[in-house]
Amino acid sequence: MRRLGQSGTRLLSSLIPLALIVLAGGFLAAALVRYSPGFDSIPEDLDPNISPATLRALHEKHNRENSLPRFYAHYLGRAAHGDLGISENLKTPVSELLRERAPVTAKLIAMGTAGGWILGGLLAWMAVWTRRTAIEAAAFSITGLLLAIPPAVLALAFFFYEAPLSFALSLALAPRVFGTMRAILGECYHSPALLAARSRGLPPASLAATYILRSAAPQLTALMGMTLVIAFGSAIPIETLCDVHGFGSLVMQAALARDMPLLCGMTLVITLFITLVHTAGDLAQR
Amino acid sequence: MKRAIHTAAVVFLSLVVLCALFAPAVAPHSYDRQFRESPNAASSREFPMGTDDLGRDRLSRLVYATRVSILLAPAAALVSVLVALVMCALSGARSPVADAAIGGFTTLSLSLPWIFLFIILRALLPLNTRPGTSILLTFGLMGIAGWAWPARIFRATIRQMLESGWLLAARASGIPPARILLVHVWPHLRDIAIAQFRVLIPTYILSEASLGLLGLGVAEPLPSWGNLLTELQHPGRVQENPWLLAPLVLLMLVMIALETLQPVREVAS
């Protein structure tokens, strides 16, 4: 019972900063909308029959009603009911757009991250486990080369050769996974427990499951969080350049059209997603 | 072997930086001079890498692009490190409330992918900016948006130092906070600041390339590695004119040379 209470307190202490960060992210987005160029104009500006005094009064009323705290309170109130406003550019509800595009990006990120982990993990395993300088040098050269290419260029190459774009994302993520995995595996490799297990002749699969995955679980969870964030950042140029109708290309569309309700909604959703990922990593490390 | 690779990287980077610094002397033509009688010209004695759609010499544009990308990335990295240092100095020297506020702001900045943040910031600014302004905007925003990672490391180091006995003794003896920061804290932070600065340079070079490909980087007619890479979006042309790959090859060589000189992967992880 006491343990349950402790877990609850720990969860609560993680959720409060999470909620604060998401609210701050939303406030930032609302501030962007409120102070974006053109927000202060009203339809009556175009009516030549309205006197300057009336127009001034209407502007004052508009500004009073749309002060940042009031604007944000209204926005949050609507967002709590799932109403994130209507996209000015696409004339579609923001929540509908997000629902439509999110699965495309989620699939790209999931497949890209899985590929990056497999490739990066495999290279790290080979570099640490074989203890051969040539293999280690080859792993370093491959990941070094991949680090030197912008993910968007990799995506273009895959796009032209009609290969799956998630492979491009995997190649962009693999060097990042390799760096951390190599450090984690290297640490495990030299641990006395693993040395004893190896001397008893345990097979590699058993060693990995019993000694490495269990002891390195917190670091691996944190690494997963970091890779997801990098994958999301890389998905934006990949989707935009390769004409994939996902979240990333929507960000670009919204930015170029200065579609502030859409940008605002996406900021809230992205902040929530990334903060959840970070919190999960933090909880796993405790 | 390692030493030879290290020396080769230093020599290569020095040559590139020298070319960038003395671009007007090295480049055969100006980056914006149009040879209207020879647009899309093939490689020749006059134009070793041919000309682009507007008849501008590709080699000259590559030399000037190197100047923009390789000299401004360190400037942006310096801005990031300075902003991070100032924020952390404020959080360390002021009240716990300021520390918590800056900590929260750092977490918020880290909660948004930098490219998303950059695209939003860029959306607020006029898109038809002049080339010079676009350079300042691109690298300035990059510098400002990238402060959070170094700030997190500085803040952790400062917090560790604030709990140490020697700093407590310095504070107890009445040394003013500014002097504590400059004389006692800074020497411990200096190496971390230099490491962060070096790590951010390749990150910003790659970032500029990605932004240039998206059309959000340095504006035409000024060349940068990013906007030269946009020509790679036409695969047919690349097959006909392999020298269109020259900016990518140069970018990769510079990145590999920078990686050789610093533990990029360790920091990236």
Chai-1 contact restraints between the chains, C-beta under 6 A:
chainA,res_idxA,chainB,res_idxB,connection_type,confidence,min_distance_angstrom,max_distance_angstrom,comment,restraint_id
A,I21,B,T107,contact,1.0,0.0,6.0,A-B,restraint_1
A,I21,B,L108,contact,1.0,0.0,6.0,A-B,restraint_2
A,I21,B,S111,contact,1.0,0.0,6.0,A-B,restraint_3
A,A24,B,L108,contact,1.0,0.0,6.0,A-B,restraint_4
A,G144,B,E259,contact,1.0,0.0,6.0,A-B,restraint_5
A,A148,B,M252,contact,1.0,0.0,6.0,A-B,restraint_6
A,A148,B,M255,contact,1.0,0.0,6.0,A-B,restraint_7
A,A148,B,I256,contact,1.0,0.0,6.0,A-B,restraint_8
A,P150,B,L206,contact,1.0,0.0,6.0,A-B,restraint_9
A,P150,B,A209,contact,1.0,0.0,6.0,A-B,restraint_10
A,P150,B,S210,contact,1.0,0.0,6.0,A-B,restraint_11
A,A152,B,S210,contact,1.0,0.0,6.0,A-B,restraint_12
A,A152,B,L213,contact,1.0,0.0,6.0,A-B,restraint_13
A,L156,B,L232,contact,1.0,0.0,6.0,A-B,restraint_14
A,F160,B,P235,contact,1.0,0.0,6.0,A-B,restraint_15
A,R176,B,A268,contact,1.0,0.0,6.0,A-B,restraint_16
A,G179,B,R265,contact,1.0,0.0,6.0,A-B,restraint_17
A,G179,B,A268,contact,1.0,0.0,6.0,A-B,restraint_18
A,G179,B,S269,contact,1.0,0.0,6.0,A-B,restraint_19
A,T180,B,S269,contact,1.0,0.0,6.0,A-B,restraint_20
A,F232,B,P113,contact,1.0,0.0,6.0,A-B,restraint_21
A,G233,B,P113,contact,1.0,0.0,6.0,A-B,restraint_22
A,G233,B,I115,contact,1.0,0.0,6.0,A-B,restraint_23
A,I236,B,I115,contact,1.0,0.0,6.0,A-B,restraint_24
A,P237,B,S210,contact,1.0,0.0,6.0,A-B,restraint_25
A,P237,B,L214,contact,1.0,0.0,6.0,A-B,restraint_26
A,T240,B,L214,contact,1.0,0.0,6.0,A-B,restraint_27
A,V251,B,I119,contact,1.0,0.0,6.0,A-B,restraint_28
A,A255,B,I119,contact,1.0,0.0,6.0,A-B,restraint_29
A,A255,B,A123,contact,1.0,0.0,6.0,A-B,restraint_30
A,R258,B,A123,contact,1.0,0.0,6.0,A-B,restraint_31
A,L263,B,I120,contact,1.0,0.0,6.0,A-B,restraint_32
A,T271,B,S111,contact,1.0,0.0,6.0,A-B,restraint_33
A,I274,B,S111,contact,1.0,0.0,6.0,A-B,restraint_34
A,T275,B,S111,contact,1.0,0.0,6.0,A-B,restraint_35
